[in-house]
Amino acid sequence: MNTNSIGLSIEKSAQISGLLNELLANFQIYYQNLRGIHWNIKGQSFFDLHVKFEELYNDSNLKIDLIAERILTLEHTPLHTHEDYIKVAKIRVGVNVKEAKEAIVLILDSLKELIVIERSILQLAADASDEGTVSMMSDFIAEQEKTVWMMKAWLA
C-alpha cells in the first residue's frame, strides 16, 4: 500500500483532506458570522452575548488553524480563499443579524452542519487508522455538543 510520510494511505489521506477542507470552509463562514453578530448584537442580552460570541469566534479561529494544519500534515493543501469557502460551505451567511434569538438560531444551525461534517470525518479517519484526525474531531464534537445544549437552554 502506498503511504504518506506519517504512514497513512495516500488515497485515504486525500479523502480525509477533502472533507477537512469542507469543514474548513464551513468554519470560515461560521467564524465570520460570529464576528458579525458579535459586532452587531443589540438588546438587553448585549453584554452577555457580546462576550459569548467573542469566546466562540476565538475558539473557531483556533479550530480553523488546527484544521488547516491537519490538512498540511496529511500532505494536502488547505483551502485559503474566500471564493473557495463560499463555493464549498453549506452554512448560510448571516447578514445583518442583530437580534439575540436570530443570532442563537444561526449558531445552532451552523453547529449542526459542522457536527455532521465532523462525524463524517471521524468515521473516515477511524477507518484509515488516522488517530490524529479522529482525536481532533472527537474533541471538536464534544465541545460543540455542549455549546448546542447551552444555546438551546438560552432559547428555552
N, C-alpha and C positions, 0 to 999 in steps of 0.2 A: 504494500500500500504506500502511496506517495504521501509523505507527511511534511509539515512545515517545520520551522526551527524550534517550536515548542512541542513537537511530537503529535500534533493533531492532523487528521486527514485534511489535505488541501481542499478537497471538494466540500467537505462538511464545514470547514472554516469559512469558505466562500458563502455558503448558505447562511451560516450564523451571522457573518458580517453584513449580509444583505438585510437581514431582519434587524440587526443592531442599527444599521443606517436608517431604517424605517422608524425605529424607536428614537433615534437622534433627531430626525426631522420633526417628529411629533413633540419631543421635549422642547425643541427650539420654539415652536409655536406656543406651547404651554407656558414656557418661560416668558415670552413676550406678552402673552395675555396677562400673566401675573404682574408684570411690570405695569401694564396699562391700568389694571384695576387697583393696584397699589397707589398709583398716582391720582386716579380719578374718583375713587370711592367717596361717597358723600353720606351724610345722615348720622343718626345717633350712635351707630356702631363704628364710626370712623376710627376712633383711637385704637380700639381693639383689632379691627380688621386691617387697618393700615400696617400695624406691626406684624400681624399674622401673615399677610400677603408678602411682606418683605422676607419673613422667615422662609416661606415657601419658594420664593424666587431665588433666594440664596442657595437653598438646598437643590433646586433644579439646576442652577448653574454648575454646582459641583458634580451632579449626576451627568450633565452634558459632557463635561470633561472626562469623566470616568468611561462613558460610553465611547467617545472618540478614541481614547487611549486603548480601550479594549479592541476596537476595530484595528488599530495600528498593530497591537500585539498579535492579532490573528493574521497580520501581514496584508491588510487591505487598506483602502483609503476612505476616511470618513467624509461624508457629505459636508460641504462647508460654504454653500451659497444660499442666500435667501430664496433664490429661484428654485433650487433643488428642494429646499424644505417645503415650499408651497406646493410643488408638484407631488411630493411623496406623502405629506402629512394628511391624516384623516381628522385631526382635531380641528374644530371650527375656530376661526379667528374671532375673538371678541372685540367688537368695535364700540367704543364709547360706553363701556359698561361702567355705570356709576352707582347703581343700586345694589345693596348688600345681597338680597336674595338672588338677583340675576348673576352676581359675581360668584356666589357659592354654587349655584347650579352649573355655571360654566366650568368651575373647578371640578365638580363631581363628574360631569360628562367627560372632561379631559382625563381625569384619573382612571375612569372606567376604560377608556381607549388605551391608555398607557399600560394598564394591568393586563388587558387582553393580549397586547403585543408581547409584553414581558413573559407571560405564561407560554406563549408560542416559542419564544427564545429559550426559555427554561427547558422545555421538552426537547427541542432540537439539540441544545447544548448537552443535556443529560445523555441523549442517545449517542453523542460524539465523544463522551467522556471529557468534556470541556468544563472542568471543575471551576476554573476562574470565572467563566461566564455564568455558570449555574449559581455560584455563590453571590455574584453581583445581583443577578435577577432575584434571588431569594430575599436578599436584603432590601432591594427596591420594593418588592411586592409587600413585604411585611410592614414597611414604613407607610406605604401608600394606603394599604387597607386600614391602618389606624387613622390616617387623615380622612379617609372616606367616612369612617364611623364618627369622627368628631364633626365633620361638616354636616352630616345628616342629623346629628344631635342639635347642631345650631339651627337647622331648618325646622326642627320639630316644634 
